[in-house]
Amino acid sequence: MKISAAAAALLSLAVPTATAWTAVPTSTSIVRPSSVSIRSPSLLQSTTIKDAAVEEVAVAPDTGAREFGVVNTNKLSKLYDLVVIGGGPAGVAGAIKAAQMGRRAIVIDKPKFDAGVLPNGLDLFFGGPTGLFSKALRDLAKSTNVGALRAQEMESDVIWKQITNGIVKLAMRNSEGQCRTLARYGIDYLQGSAMLLGEDDEANKAAESKFEDDMDSPEDGLRSVKICDAKTIDEDGNLVDSDLTVTGTKVLVCTGSKSTRLPGIPFEESHRIFDSDTINLLGYFPRSVTISGLGIIGIEFANIFNALGVKDVNILVRGDVETSTKKLGMDMDVANELMRLLTKSGVKVLEGTSVSEFSYVPPPGADDEYIEMKLNDGSTMQTDLFFAATGRYPVGKNEETGLESAGVEVADRGMVGIDKKTLATSSKNVYAAGDVIGPPALASTSMEQAQRAVSAMFHEGDDDVTKDANHDDPLSIGVWTIPEMGYFGLTKEQAEKEGYSVVEGTARFDQCLRGRVFAPDGLCKLVVDEKEGTVLGCHLIGKEAAEMVHYGMALVKAGTSIFEILQTVYTAVTFHELFKEAALDANSKLDFGVEWQEIFAILQSECDIDFSEEYLREKFDSIDEDGSGELDEEEMGALFGAMGRTVSKRIIANIMRLSDTDGNGTIDFGEFKAIFDKIACPKDEE
C-alpha cells in the first residue's frame, strides 16, 4: 500500500506499528504528495493515496513476533474449567470472574474484521463494546477543530487520517488493556472461529474419556468446542495454523449481536452504504450523511457527524419522533430537548420518510459523485454516505457457532433462551450472556450477566448466589450524543400506568452556576410520587448526563424523597446542584411540600388513633358552632385541643397560612381532613 508522507508521519505518532493496517505484513512504501487524493476503502487503511508519479521510499515490513491471540498447544490439550465463546465485554468479564473463583479459563474470539488485527495479533476491537468506535469518534469530534484545520487548507483525507489515528490509539489502549488483564489472571486468549459440539459428538465423547480422571464427578459431563482458523504455538515454539478442539467443564456463550440489514438496501456497496458494524471501518470524511433510524445508534452518529462539521446530516424516521423515542423509554421533554438541539445544530429529522429505491450508488473511485435515492413521497435525495441504523439482532442462529445443533434453544430472531436466574441454557453445562440473550443488550448489563452466570455455574456452597438477582431490573441508560443523555426509572406516563399519582420537577442546566457558565443547554427532570415525595425516575440531557444519571439511579433505588434532596448540601459549581433545583420545582407542585414537613412531624399521630372521616367530622362540627363549615385560627386551636392534641399557636398560625388559599382567614373541613390524611398511619395490607 502507498501512503503519503504526511499521513505516514501522523500514523507513526499514533501507532508504533505504523504499517500494521493489513493482517499480513507486506513491504510498504511512503509516497510523496502529488495531485488527486483517492478515498481509502476502510478506516484502518484511510491514508492519503495518490495516483500520480511519485518518489517512493522503502519501509521495512514489521516482522515482530505475534504476541496476542495465540496459545501454546500444550496448554490447549488440557482440561479447562470454562471455555468462553466471544471476546466482547461479556466474554472477558465472565473469564475474569472464573479466574477470580480459582478456575482455569480460555476466551476464544473471532476478530470482527481481519483489517483490525495488527501483525502482532492485537485485535483493535477485542474486549470492546459494539459502540467503541462511536464513543472514540465522539471524543475526537469534541476535541478536533475541523473548521480550523480546513482554514489551513488541510485536505479532508488528511483530517480524517488525523481523526482515525486518534480512534486507533483509543482502541489499542482498550484492547491492550484487556489482554494485559487476561494475562494477569492467567486466562488464555485464542483467536479463531468456535463451534460448540453436542454432548453426543464423537469429539466430546472422546474428551470425556480423556479427562475422566481430571474430573471430580465425571457424570456431570463436560463440553467441547471445535476451533478453526486459529494460530497456535507448537512444542518447538513455532507459530502454526491450527484446527483443534478444546474442552471445558462449562461453556459460556457470548457471541453478541450483528446489524439488522433490511431488504432493499445495497449493503454490497460497502464503500458508501454502511450498517452499525461496517461503520467501524469508515475510511473517508463524508461530505453529507443520511441515517435511517432514530434509535440510539442513529441519534449518536447524527450528533457526531454534525459535530465533525458535516454540513448536511439527515435522519430518516419511518414513523414519528414521539413513537420512536418512547420505544427507547425516553422522557418526552428530554426527547424534545434533543430534537431542539439537533435542529439548532443543523441536523434535519424527516418524519414519515424512508428510501424506496437507491437509484445510483457511485462505484469505488468516483469520489465526487453522490448516492441518489428516491424517497417514499416520490422526491429524491443525494448523499455521500448512507448509514442504516436499523437495529441489531442476537447471533444465536449463526451456523458457525453450532448452538442449535448442540442442543441450545434459539428463538427465530437468534436469541438464546436462558434461565433468568442462572443464565443456563437448555443444553447441559452451557450458559449464555450478553447481546445473544436479547434485551437490554448493553455492555454494562452483559458484564453483570456473565459474572452472574459464572458465579452460578461454579458455586459449591448450599446458599443460592442468584437469589437476589432480578434479570428484569430497570437499568440506567446513557446515550452518547452531544450533549449526553441519561435516564433511569419511570417516566410520568409509565408511573401513571403503574398507579402512581406524580408530579415532575424540572431544572434547566442554566439554573446552576456551572451550567450557566460552561454548558447552558440541557435539563434535569425528576418524576416524583405526589403522595410520598419519593423520586421514581430521573431523566437528563446535557453535559455529563451519562455520569450524573448514576446519582439519579441511586435516588430512585433508595426511595429518596425530594425533601431529603432539599436538605442535601451539594458542592458548589457542580451539575449536581440541578437535582436540588429540580426537587424545588417538584415541591412547588405538591399539595403538601417541604414547608409542611415540620408541621407533619409535630402532628404525627399514634398508630392506635383512628382519624376516620366520621371522627374528624364529628370533632369539626362540634367546634363549628355557627355552622359556616369553616374554622378560624382560634377555633382551629380549640379543635386540636378537643382531639387531645394541644398544638402551639405558631403551628396553628402556619397551618392556617398554608391552608388558607383564598385568603379569608378560615379553613374548611376538606382542607382540615387532607392534613390528617397525610399524618395518619398507613393501613396494614391484608
VEXMARVO-725299 format. One record per residue (C-alpha): residue in one letter; x, y, z; residue number from 1. Coordinates in nm, 3 decimals, decimal comma. Example, Ala and Ser with C-alpha at 12.3 -4.5 7.8 and 13.67 -1.06 7.14 Angstrom:
2
rest px py pz nr
a 1,230 -0,450 0,780 1
s 1,367 -0,106 0,714 2
//
This chain:
686
rest px py pz nr
m 0,000 0,000 0,000 1
k 0,120 0,355 -0,071 2
i 0,069 0,629 0,184 3
s 0,152 0,998 0,187 4
a 0,446 1,124 0,387 5
a 0,213 1,348 0,587 6
a -0,021 1,063 0,666 7
a 0,268 0,831 0,749 8
a 0,401 1,088 0,993 9
l 0,062 1,120 1,160 10
l 0,028 0,744 1,171 11
s 0,370 0,696 1,327 12
l 0,272 0,932 1,605 13
a -0,047 0,741 1,667 14
v 0,070 0,383 1,648 15
p 0,416 0,231 1,691 16
t 0,341 -0,035 1,426 17
a 0,269 0,223 1,158 18
t 0,245 -0,030 0,878 19
a 0,005 -0,256 1,060 20
w -0,316 -0,190 0,872 21
t -0,331 -0,525 0,697 22
a -0,344 -0,862 0,866 23
v -0,032 -0,983 0,683 24
p 0,287 -0,769 0,693 25
t 0,398 -0,661 0,348 26
s 0,661 -0,434 0,205 27
t 0,536 -0,078 0,223 28
s 0,624 0,246 0,050 29
i 0,596 0,607 0,157 30
v 0,469 0,827 -0,126 31
r 0,542 1,195 -0,172 32
p 0,232 1,418 -0,205 33
s 0,102 1,472 -0,554 34
s -0,227 1,556 -0,720 35
v -0,570 1,396 -0,672 36
s -0,648 1,213 -0,348 37
i -0,838 0,883 -0,363 38
r -1,059 0,761 -0,081 39
s -0,937 0,459 0,109 40
p -1,178 0,166 0,141 41
s -1,167 0,143 0,518 42
l -1,089 0,331 0,836 43
l -0,787 0,115 0,907 44
q -0,647 0,195 0,566 45
s -0,756 0,557 0,545 46
t -0,420 0,701 0,449 47
t -0,386 0,951 0,170 48
i -0,331 0,766 -0,157 49
k -0,208 0,945 -0,469 50
d -0,241 0,840 -0,827 51
a 0,042 1,035 -0,990 52
a 0,408 0,954 -1,041 53
v 0,585 0,974 -0,705 54
e 0,916 0,922 -0,540 55
e 0,900 0,604 -0,332 56
v 1,091 0,539 -0,012 57
a 1,101 0,177 0,102 58
v 0,984 0,098 0,454 59
a 1,077 -0,235 0,608 60
p 0,782 -0,459 0,699 61
d 0,702 -0,529 1,063 62
t 0,822 -0,882 1,133 63
g 0,775 -0,878 1,509 64
a 0,659 -1,192 1,688 65
r 0,286 -1,247 1,732 66
e 0,200 -1,163 2,090 67
f -0,179 -1,173 2,111 68
g -0,445 -1,431 2,034 69
v -0,214 -1,733 2,031 70
v -0,182 -2,015 2,286 71
n 0,067 -2,297 2,332 72
t -0,072 -2,632 2,209 73
n 0,033 -2,797 2,534 74
k -0,200 -2,566 2,728 75
l -0,483 -2,623 2,485 76
s -0,459 -3,000 2,527 77
k -0,553 -2,978 2,896 78
l -0,899 -2,950 3,050 79
y -1,035 -2,603 3,114 80
d -1,292 -2,518 3,378 81
l -1,450 -2,260 3,148 82
v -1,445 -2,209 2,773 83
v -1,580 -1,869 2,671 84
i -1,700 -1,819 2,313 85
g -1,680 -1,449 2,230 86
g -1,439 -1,176 2,335 87
g -1,664 -0,877 2,393 88
p -1,729 -0,714 2,733 89
a -1,940 -1,013 2,849 90
g -1,688 -1,280 2,747 91
v -1,393 -1,101 2,907 92
a -1,588 -1,029 3,227 93
g -1,701 -1,393 3,253 94
a -1,349 -1,526 3,209 95
i -1,211 -1,289 3,472 96
k -1,485 -1,390 3,717 97
a -1,394 -1,755 3,665 98
a -1,027 -1,679 3,732 99
q -1,122 -1,489 4,046 100
m -1,302 -1,803 4,161 101
g -0,984 -2,004 4,107 102
r -1,086 -2,161 3,776 103
r -0,886 -2,209 3,457 104
a -1,044 -2,026 3,164 105
i -0,991 -1,953 2,796 106
v -1,152 -1,691 2,572 107
i -1,200 -1,786 2,207 108
d -1,280 -1,495 1,979 109
k -1,302 -1,449 1,605 110
p -1,191 -1,097 1,514 111
k -1,479 -0,892 1,379 112
f -1,265 -0,754 1,096 113
d -0,943 -0,900 0,956 114
a -0,825 -0,546 0,888 115
g -0,850 -0,473 1,259 116
v -0,583 -0,729 1,354 117
l -0,229 -0,593 1,371 118
p 0,072 -0,811 1,276 119
n 0,143 -0,874 1,646 120
g -0,205 -1,027 1,674 121
l -0,368 -0,739 1,860 122
d -0,734 -0,713 1,759 123
l -0,831 -0,347 1,790 124
f -1,190 -0,444 1,866 125
f -1,117 -0,714 2,127 126
g -1,288 -0,665 2,462 127
g -1,465 -0,353 2,345 128
p -1,839 -0,283 2,321 129
t -2,019 -0,251 1,989 130
g -2,015 0,127 2,029 131
l -1,641 0,161 2,092 132
f -1,587 0,329 1,754 133
s -1,870 0,578 1,801 134
k -1,753 0,671 2,152 135
a -1,398 0,727 2,027 136
l -1,523 0,924 1,726 137
r -1,742 1,134 1,954 138
d -1,448 1,215 2,179 139
l -1,240 1,322 1,881 140
a -1,530 1,522 1,734 141
k -1,535 1,724 2,055 142
s -1,158 1,779 2,064 143
t -1,079 1,826 1,693 144
n -1,138 2,170 1,545 145
v -1,219 2,062 1,191 146
g -1,303 2,417 1,088 147
a -0,959 2,540 1,189 148
l -0,792 2,255 1,002 149
r -0,991 2,334 0,688 150
a -0,898 2,701 0,725 151
q -0,536 2,588 0,699 152
e -0,632 2,427 0,365 153
m -0,581 2,078 0,502 154
e -0,748 1,820 0,279 155
s -1,038 1,611 0,408 156
d -0,847 1,284 0,377 157
v -0,561 1,420 0,591 158
i -0,807 1,547 0,854 159
w -0,981 1,209 0,855 160
k -0,648 1,034 0,896 161
q -0,575 1,251 1,197 162
i -0,913 1,159 1,344 163
t -0,869 0,787 1,272 164
n -0,522 0,791 1,427 165
g -0,688 0,906 1,747 166
i -0,953 0,635 1,720 167
v -0,688 0,368 1,670 168
k -0,491 0,490 1,971 169
l -0,800 0,471 2,190 170
a -0,890 0,126 2,053 171
m -0,536 -0,002 2,107 172
r -0,536 0,126 2,463 173
n -0,857 -0,066 2,533 174
s -0,764 -0,394 2,362 175
e -0,411 -0,400 2,503 176
g -0,552 -0,330 2,848 177
q -0,799 -0,618 2,816 178
c -0,524 -0,855 2,701 179
r -0,299 -0,750 2,990 180
t -0,582 -0,812 3,236 181
l -0,643 -1,161 3,097 182
a -0,272 -1,240 3,115 183
r -0,252 -1,116 3,473 184
y -0,526 -1,362 3,570 185
g -0,367 -1,646 3,375 186
i -0,653 -1,658 3,123 187
d -0,572 -1,788 2,774 188
y -0,692 -1,595 2,470 189
l -0,711 -1,765 2,131 190
q -0,827 -1,610 1,804 191
g -1,036 -1,839 1,588 192
s -1,385 -1,949 1,487 193
a -1,552 -2,151 1,763 194
m -1,826 -2,413 1,722 195
l -1,998 -2,572 2,020 196
l -2,016 -2,952 1,985 197
g -2,311 -3,158 2,102 198
e -2,289 -3,385 2,404 199
d -2,303 -3,691 2,180 200
d -2,047 -3,565 1,930 201
e -1,758 -3,808 1,885 202
a -1,503 -3,545 1,982 203
n -1,693 -3,465 2,302 204
k -1,724 -3,835 2,391 205
a -1,350 -3,876 2,331 206
a -1,281 -3,581 2,559 207
e -1,496 -3,733 2,835 208
s -1,280 -4,045 2,825 209
k -0,958 -3,845 2,805 210
f -1,035 -3,621 3,103 211
e -1,227 -3,871 3,318 212
d -0,950 -3,880 3,578 213
d -0,932 -3,498 3,589 214
m -1,295 -3,462 3,697 215
d -1,434 -3,493 4,050 216
s -1,769 -3,608 3,914 217
p -1,740 -3,747 3,560 218
e -2,115 -3,793 3,548 219
d -2,150 -3,412 3,546 220
g -2,012 -3,418 3,195 221
l -1,815 -3,161 3,001 222
r -1,840 -2,972 2,672 223
s -1,606 -2,943 2,378 224
v -1,559 -2,659 2,132 225
k -1,414 -2,700 1,784 226
i -1,186 -2,414 1,675 227
c -1,092 -2,334 1,316 228
d -0,855 -2,080 1,162 229
a -0,652 -2,045 1,479 230
k -0,281 -1,984 1,521 231
t -0,106 -2,176 1,796 232
i 0,249 -2,221 1,918 233
d 0,381 -2,575 1,883 234
e 0,627 -2,757 2,109 235
d 0,921 -2,607 1,918 236
g 0,792 -2,253 1,963 237
n 0,679 -2,216 1,603 238
l 0,362 -2,032 1,504 239
v 0,137 -2,272 1,313 240
d -0,210 -2,264 1,160 241
s -0,437 -2,495 1,354 242
d -0,781 -2,652 1,366 243
l -0,832 -2,807 1,708 244
t -1,076 -2,889 1,988 245
v -1,068 -2,752 2,342 246
t -1,273 -2,888 2,630 247
g -1,413 -2,737 2,948 248
t -1,643 -2,841 3,227 249
k -1,859 -2,539 3,137 250
v -1,909 -2,319 2,831 251
l -2,021 -1,956 2,833 252
v -2,165 -1,830 2,504 253
c -2,113 -1,456 2,446 254
t -2,139 -1,428 2,069 255
g -2,301 -1,084 2,074 256
s -2,514 -0,928 1,803 257
k -2,500 -0,809 1,444 258
s -2,656 -0,527 1,247 259
t -3,004 -0,583 1,112 260
r -2,993 -0,550 0,734 261
l -3,329 -0,458 0,587 262
p -3,409 -0,568 0,232 263
g -3,375 -0,313 -0,045 264
i -3,056 -0,156 0,087 265
p -2,749 -0,238 -0,129 266
f -2,509 -0,328 0,150 267
e -2,279 -0,489 -0,106 268
e -2,180 -0,131 -0,196 269
s -1,983 -0,125 0,128 270
h -1,770 0,174 0,026 271
r -2,075 0,403 0,057 272
i -2,352 0,203 0,232 273
f -2,289 0,117 0,599 274
d -2,457 -0,060 0,889 275
s -2,375 -0,036 1,260 276
d -2,093 -0,291 1,218 277
t -1,929 -0,175 0,896 278
i -1,943 0,193 1,000 279
n -1,646 0,100 1,221 280
l -1,437 0,079 0,904 281
l -1,538 0,414 0,756 282
g -1,236 0,523 0,555 283
y -1,319 0,877 0,443 284
f -1,455 1,209 0,566 285
p -1,811 1,224 0,428 286
r -1,943 1,543 0,271 287
s -2,301 1,456 0,369 288
v -2,465 1,181 0,571 289
t -2,811 1,024 0,564 290
i -2,909 0,798 0,855 291
s -3,206 0,565 0,852 292
g -3,348 0,510 1,202 293
l -3,397 0,715 1,518 294
g -3,262 0,459 1,761 295
i -2,976 0,529 2,000 296
i -2,708 0,440 1,741 297
g -2,859 0,663 1,473 298
i -2,901 0,957 1,712 299
e -2,542 0,926 1,835 300
f -2,390 0,919 1,487 301
a -2,604 1,208 1,361 302
n -2,478 1,415 1,650 303
i -2,119 1,307 1,597 304
f -2,106 1,376 1,222 305
n -2,266 1,714 1,284 306
a -2,004 1,794 1,549 307
l -1,734 1,699 1,296 308
g -1,861 1,974 1,070 309
v -2,055 1,765 0,816 310
k -2,298 2,030 0,689 311
d -2,574 1,805 0,558 312
v -2,686 1,542 0,811 313
n -3,032 1,390 0,773 314
i -3,218 1,134 0,987 315
l -3,497 0,946 0,811 316
v -3,770 0,830 1,051 317
r -4,022 0,585 0,908 318
g -4,276 0,679 1,178 319
d -4,268 0,982 1,407 320
v -4,027 1,114 1,667 321
e -4,262 1,064 1,965 322
t -4,322 0,696 1,892 323
s -3,954 0,628 1,822 324
t -3,828 0,795 2,140 325
k -4,096 0,633 2,358 326
k -3,976 0,293 2,236 327
l -3,640 0,384 2,387 328
g -3,806 0,461 2,722 329
m -3,715 0,827 2,680 330
d -3,895 1,107 2,861 331
m -4,070 1,333 2,611 332
d -3,928 1,657 2,750 333
v -3,578 1,511 2,715 334
a -3,665 1,388 2,366 335
n -3,799 1,731 2,268 336
e -3,484 1,896 2,402 337
l -3,277 1,651 2,199 338
m -3,473 1,735 1,885 339
r -3,439 2,106 1,958 340
l -3,062 2,079 1,994 341
l -3,032 1,860 1,685 342
t -3,235 2,106 1,480 343
k -3,045 2,401 1,623 344
s -2,717 2,239 1,517 345
g -2,842 2,184 1,163 346
v -2,943 1,815 1,169 347
k -3,266 1,751 0,978 348
v -3,508 1,492 1,119 349
l -3,753 1,384 0,849 350
e -4,058 1,207 0,995 351
g -4,263 0,964 0,790 352
t -3,975 0,926 0,549 353
s -3,795 0,621 0,408 354
v -3,594 0,527 0,099 355
s -3,797 0,341 -0,161 356
e -3,513 0,300 -0,409 357
f -3,139 0,352 -0,440 358
s -3,126 0,487 -0,793 359
y -2,749 0,515 -0,813 360
v -2,452 0,429 -0,593 361
p -2,121 0,562 -0,729 362
p -1,857 0,295 -0,793 363
p -1,532 0,295 -0,593 364
g -1,313 0,582 -0,707 365
a -1,599 0,807 -0,818 366
d -1,548 1,019 -0,508 367
d -1,704 1,337 -0,644 368
e -2,037 1,168 -0,714 369
y -2,326 1,116 -0,471 370
i -2,564 0,833 -0,388 371
e -2,901 0,907 -0,543 372
m -3,216 0,791 -0,361 373
k -3,587 0,803 -0,427 374
l -3,795 0,861 -0,114 375
n -4,138 0,723 -0,030 376
d -4,307 1,053 -0,112 377
g -4,165 1,049 -0,466 378
s -3,896 1,309 -0,401 379
t -3,524 1,246 -0,446 380
m -3,226 1,294 -0,219 381
q -2,849 1,283 -0,263 382
t -2,597 1,184 0,000 383
d -2,229 1,099 0,023 384
l -2,281 0,829 0,288 385
f -2,586 0,621 0,378 386
f -2,595 0,464 0,725 387
a -2,865 0,208 0,807 388
a -2,902 0,229 1,185 389
t -3,197 -0,008 1,188 390
g -3,125 -0,215 1,498 391
r -2,930 -0,527 1,585 392
y -3,013 -0,894 1,632 393
p -2,859 -1,164 1,857 394
v -2,607 -1,400 1,695 395
g -2,757 -1,728 1,814 396
k -2,854 -1,886 1,484 397
n -2,513 -1,846 1,325 398
e -2,429 -2,194 1,191 399
e -2,061 -2,136 1,261 400
t -2,126 -2,139 1,636 401
g -2,335 -2,459 1,615 402
l -2,556 -2,368 1,908 403
e -2,882 -2,519 1,783 404
s -2,723 -2,842 1,664 405
a -2,554 -2,869 2,005 406
g -2,890 -2,859 2,183 407
v -2,916 -2,490 2,271 408
e -3,266 -2,346 2,237 409
v -3,256 -2,048 1,999 410
a -3,554 -1,828 1,905 411
d -3,632 -1,728 1,547 412
r -3,461 -1,392 1,588 413
g -3,144 -1,562 1,712 414
m -3,196 -1,501 2,083 415
v -3,066 -1,779 2,308 416
g -3,313 -1,895 2,572 417
i -3,182 -1,888 2,930 418
d -3,287 -1,935 3,289 419
k -3,318 -1,576 3,410 420
k -3,156 -1,652 3,745 421
t -2,855 -1,864 3,647 422
l -2,838 -1,786 3,273 423
a -2,813 -2,159 3,199 424
t -2,929 -2,261 2,852 425
s -3,132 -2,567 2,761 426
s -2,809 -2,755 2,684 427
k -2,619 -2,915 2,974 428
n -2,320 -2,718 3,105 429
v -2,379 -2,434 2,859 430
y -2,460 -2,080 2,972 431
a -2,508 -1,756 2,780 432
a -2,480 -1,383 2,848 433
g -2,477 -1,051 2,666 434
d -2,644 -0,942 2,344 435
v -2,700 -1,304 2,237 436
i -2,973 -1,347 2,501 437
g -3,157 -1,033 2,387 438
p -3,251 -0,703 2,555 439
p -3,128 -0,488 2,709 440
a -2,808 -0,571 2,514 441
l -2,587 -0,317 2,692 442
a -2,219 -0,362 2,773 443
s -2,281 -0,295 3,143 444
t -2,563 -0,548 3,177 445
s -2,378 -0,802 2,961 446
m -2,084 -0,797 3,200 447
e -2,311 -0,842 3,502 448
q -2,490 -1,131 3,332 449
a -2,163 -1,308 3,252 450
q -2,037 -1,268 3,606 451
r -2,366 -1,394 3,746 452
a -2,359 -1,696 3,513 453
v -2,006 -1,788 3,621 454
s -2,096 -1,746 3,989 455
a -2,391 -1,981 3,939 456
m -2,201 -2,247 3,743 457
f -1,907 -2,274 3,984 458
h -2,070 -2,206 4,321 459
e -2,018 -2,505 4,552 460
g -2,200 -2,394 4,868 461
d -2,558 -2,460 4,972 462
d -2,669 -2,097 4,952 463
d -2,820 -1,955 4,635 464
v -2,583 -1,697 4,488 465
t -2,850 -1,580 4,244 466
k -3,137 -1,536 4,492 467
d -3,111 -1,155 4,488 468
a -3,071 -1,134 4,111 469
n -3,353 -0,985 3,909 470
h -3,283 -1,024 3,540 471
d -3,552 -0,770 3,452 472
d -3,441 -0,496 3,693 473
p -3,455 -0,147 3,539 474
l -3,125 -0,017 3,409 475
s -2,957 0,318 3,377 476
i -2,923 0,426 3,015 477
g -2,652 0,653 2,875 478
v -2,676 0,792 2,523 479
w -2,354 0,945 2,391 480
t -2,498 1,231 2,196 481
i -2,354 1,583 2,220 482
p -2,462 1,673 2,481 483
e -2,520 1,338 2,652 484
m -2,846 1,186 2,769 485
g -2,907 0,960 3,067 486
y -3,219 0,817 3,225 487
f -3,327 0,570 3,493 488
g -3,663 0,473 3,639 489
l -4,011 0,574 3,532 490
t -4,136 0,847 3,306 491
k -4,454 1,029 3,410 492
e -4,656 0,819 3,165 493
q -4,505 0,493 3,288 494
a -4,559 0,588 3,654 495
e -4,925 0,671 3,598 496
k -4,975 0,338 3,422 497
e -4,840 0,170 3,737 498
g -5,095 0,353 3,951 499
y -4,890 0,641 4,086 500
s -5,007 0,999 4,103 501
v -4,698 1,200 4,016 502
v -4,557 1,546 3,964 503
e -4,246 1,639 3,767 504
g -3,967 1,868 3,875 505
t -3,752 2,015 3,600 506
a -3,439 2,228 3,607 507
r -3,263 2,361 3,301 508
f -2,885 2,343 3,305 509
d -2,855 2,721 3,319 510
q -3,024 2,713 3,662 511
c -2,693 2,613 3,821 512
l -2,374 2,819 3,808 513
r -2,168 2,560 3,622 514
g -2,439 2,523 3,361 515
r -2,479 2,898 3,312 516
v -2,106 2,943 3,259 517
f -1,999 2,627 3,077 518
a -2,295 2,431 2,935 519
p -2,634 2,605 2,941 520
d -2,813 2,357 2,710 521
g -2,993 2,069 2,878 522
l -3,234 1,977 3,154 523
c -3,266 1,757 3,461 524
k -3,606 1,610 3,541 525
l -3,728 1,416 3,845 526
v -4,053 1,217 3,840 527
v -4,191 1,232 4,194 528
d -4,462 1,038 4,378 529
e -4,717 1,304 4,474 530
k -4,816 1,122 4,792 531
e -4,478 1,043 4,945 532
g -4,246 1,281 4,761 533
t -4,014 0,995 4,661 534
v -3,819 1,003 4,335 535
l -3,947 0,746 4,084 536
g -3,744 0,847 3,780 537
c -3,455 1,065 3,669 538
h -3,414 1,195 3,313 539
l -3,126 1,408 3,190 540
i -2,987 1,568 2,879 541
g -2,680 1,789 2,895 542
k -2,310 1,783 2,962 543
e -2,206 1,478 3,172 544
a -2,564 1,347 3,183 545
a -2,442 0,988 3,132 546
e -2,236 1,027 3,451 547
m -2,499 1,213 3,655 548
v -2,766 0,951 3,585 549
h -2,597 0,716 3,831 550
y -2,677 0,957 4,113 551
g -3,035 0,968 3,987 552
m -3,038 0,589 3,987 553
a -2,920 0,587 4,349 554
l -3,201 0,826 4,445 555
v -3,464 0,604 4,285 556
k -3,330 0,278 4,425 557
a -3,304 0,420 4,778 558
g -3,657 0,563 4,767 559
t -3,515 0,908 4,840 560
s -3,765 1,190 4,882 561
i -3,727 1,537 4,737 562
f -3,735 1,663 5,098 563
e -3,410 1,477 5,162 564
i -3,262 1,617 4,841 565
l -3,354 1,969 4,954 566
q -3,165 1,911 5,279 567
t -2,854 1,784 5,097 568
v -2,558 2,018 5,058 569
y -2,412 1,982 4,708 570
t -2,065 2,101 4,618 571
a -2,080 2,443 4,457 572
v -2,029 2,488 4,083 573
t -2,129 2,129 4,003 574
f -2,407 1,996 3,785 575
h -2,543 1,801 4,083 576
e -2,691 2,126 4,212 577
l -2,952 2,072 3,940 578
f -3,105 1,789 4,143 579
k -3,192 2,037 4,418 580
e -3,336 2,281 4,164 581
a -3,549 2,003 4,012 582
a -3,660 1,896 4,361 583
l -3,763 2,255 4,438 584
d -3,969 2,264 4,119 585
a -4,139 1,934 4,208 586
n -4,201 2,059 4,562 587
s -4,384 2,365 4,428 588
k -4,635 2,132 4,260 589
l -4,715 1,925 4,572 590
d -5,019 1,999 4,788 591
f -4,802 1,932 5,091 592
g -4,444 2,022 5,011 593
v -4,133 2,068 5,221 594
e -4,293 2,361 5,408 595
w -4,539 2,114 5,564 596
q -4,288 1,855 5,678 597
e -4,204 2,004 6,018 598
i -4,574 2,055 6,088 599
f -4,647 1,694 5,999 600
a -4,364 1,576 6,223 601
i -4,522 1,760 6,515 602
l -4,873 1,641 6,436 603
q -4,769 1,281 6,358 604
s -5,029 1,054 6,514 605
e -5,007 0,748 6,729 606
c -5,100 0,445 6,525 607
d -5,373 0,339 6,766 608
i -5,575 0,656 6,697 609
d -5,842 0,628 6,429 610
f -5,872 0,950 6,228 611
s -6,168 0,829 6,027 612
e -6,376 1,079 5,831 613
e -6,664 1,025 6,072 614
y -6,444 1,101 6,374 615
l -6,295 1,412 6,212 616
r -6,638 1,538 6,100 617
e -6,779 1,495 6,450 618
k -6,496 1,696 6,608 619
f -6,503 1,962 6,335 620
d -6,880 2,017 6,366 621
s -6,858 2,036 6,748 622
i -6,634 2,341 6,717 623
d -6,814 2,491 6,415 624
e -7,096 2,631 6,628 625
d -7,219 2,878 6,368 626
g -7,246 2,603 6,105 627
s -7,045 2,800 5,849 628
g -6,839 2,497 5,756 629
e -6,519 2,692 5,822 630
l -6,299 2,750 6,125 631
d -6,081 3,048 6,211 632
e -5,745 3,033 6,385 633
e -5,889 3,035 6,739 634
e -6,141 2,764 6,652 635
m -5,866 2,551 6,496 636
g -5,672 2,567 6,822 637
a -5,982 2,457 7,010 638
l -6,041 2,172 6,761 639
f -5,693 2,029 6,811 640
g -5,742 2,059 7,187 641
a -6,074 1,872 7,164 642
m -5,888 1,595 6,983 643
g -5,638 1,572 7,265 644
r -5,358 1,724 7,057 645
t -5,251 2,054 7,202 646
v -5,067 2,248 6,930 647
s -4,872 2,570 6,971 648
k -5,010 2,895 6,837 649
r -4,716 2,918 6,598 650
i -4,805 2,584 6,438 651
i -5,176 2,675 6,422 652
a -5,087 3,006 6,254 653
n -4,873 2,829 5,993 654
i -5,141 2,568 5,926 655
m -5,388 2,846 5,860 656
r -5,139 3,037 5,642 657
l -5,056 2,734 5,427 658
s -5,413 2,604 5,401 659
d -5,597 2,933 5,354 660
t -5,556 2,956 4,977 661
d -5,842 3,205 4,928 662
g -5,710 3,440 5,198 663
n -6,035 3,466 5,400 664
g -5,866 3,363 5,724 665
t -6,052 3,032 5,765 666
i -6,011 2,662 5,680 667
d -6,291 2,429 5,567 668
f -6,343 2,060 5,650 669
g -6,191 1,927 5,328 670
e -5,867 2,115 5,389 671
f -5,865 2,003 5,754 672
k -5,924 1,636 5,660 673
a -5,645 1,643 5,399 674
i -5,397 1,733 5,672 675
f -5,495 1,432 5,884 676
d -5,496 1,203 5,583 677
k -5,125 1,288 5,543 678
i -5,031 1,222 5,906 679
a -5,246 0,913 5,964 680
c -5,065 0,581 5,989 681
p -5,098 0,366 5,677 682
k -5,348 0,083 5,693 683
d -5,199 -0,265 5,720 684
e -5,229 -0,467 5,400 685
e -5,426 -0,785 5,445 686
//
